[in-house]
Structures are given as C-alpha cells and as structure tokens.
C-alpha cells in the first residue's frame, strides 16, 4: 500500500476525494458513488489522467469501486483518513506560543507569516476532519474501524 501522505499530497487526488465527499453529502442513497465520466467532467481533465489518479487512490484504500458492465462507480472509503487524522492531532493540539516561549533565540525563525500559514493548515484540517467525521458517524464506518482495530 502506498504511503497515504504521498497519495493525498497530489492536488488532483485531493480534488477527487473532495468531489466524492460532496457527492456523498448530496445523496447517501447512491453511497456517494460517481462514475469515472462524472469525475472527468467535474475536474475538466482527460479520462486517462483521472483513471490514473483513481487507481492510486484505490490502491491506497481511499476509494472503493463498483463495476457495472463497462462502467466503474467510485465512492470514498473513510478509514484510511483516520491514519492522517491520528498523525496530525498531536501537532494541532500544541500551543505554539507557549511551547516556543522558553525555547530561546532559535524560535525567532518562526515569523508571523509562518504562524499564519500553520494556522491556515490547522483550520483547513479541522474543517475537513469535521466534515469527514460527520460523514463517518452517519455511515457507521467509524464503529466498524474501531472494532477492526481492537481485533488487530
């Protein structure tokens, strides 16, 4: 399995995940599924490019696929996103100003722009985490993942 951080580092793959999440939020009856052609038209990219990114996402376990004849319908799989969340939470819970207060002169490297950037990343992650956790809570997937982790 590919490193999940490397997989989501690509902006096109993040866009695909976002589109699948939006689809899920619009209609849970269809399990949030979208055909490859729907994803292609949403992104304005070529079908081979989208298919290449979907393959990477599928191999990382971030999306699932249902085949129906010659058509493939993709949906978001939430469990691997918890790996990212678990890794990030300790960093987001650190109070930067308090931690840096006693560190000395080398902390001057962190300028206002860097703090603003870090805050923007933290906010974006928190917003995304909130959206995904609501979807996971609604779908019952989180309970299944926790049960699976206990047995692992």
C-alpha positions, 0 to 999 in steps of 0.5 A, a space after each residue: 500500500 502506498 504511503 497515504 501522505 504521498 497519495 493525498 499530497 497530489 492536488 488532483 487526488 485531493 480534488 477527487 476525494 473532495 468531489 466524492 465527499 460532496 457527492 456523498 453529502 448530496 445523496 447517501 442513497 447512491 453511497 456517494 458513488 460517481 462514475 469515472 465520466 462524472 469525475 472527468 467532467 467535474 475536474 475538466 481533465 482527460 479520462 486517462 489522467 483521472 483513471 490514473 489518479 483513481 487507481 492510486 487512490 484505490 490502491 491506497 484504500 481511499 476509494 472503493 469501486 463498483 463495476 457495472 458492465 463497462 462502467 466503474 462507480 467510485 465512492 470514498 472509503 473513510 478509514 484510511 483518513 483516520 491514519 492522517 487524522 491520528 498523525 496530525 492531532 498531536 501537532 494541532 493540539 500544541 500551543 505554539 506560543 507557549 511551547 516556543 516561549 522558553 525555547 530561546 533565540 532559535 524560535 525567532 525563525 518562526 515569523 508571523 507569516 509562518 504562524 499564519 500559514 500553520 494556522 491556515 493548515 490547522 483550520 483547513 484540517 479541522 474543517 475537513 476532519 469535521 466534515 469527514 467525521 460527520 460523514 463517518 458517524 452517519 455511515 457507521 464506518 467509524 464503529 466498524 474501524 474501531 472494532 477492526 482495530 481492537 481485533 488487530 
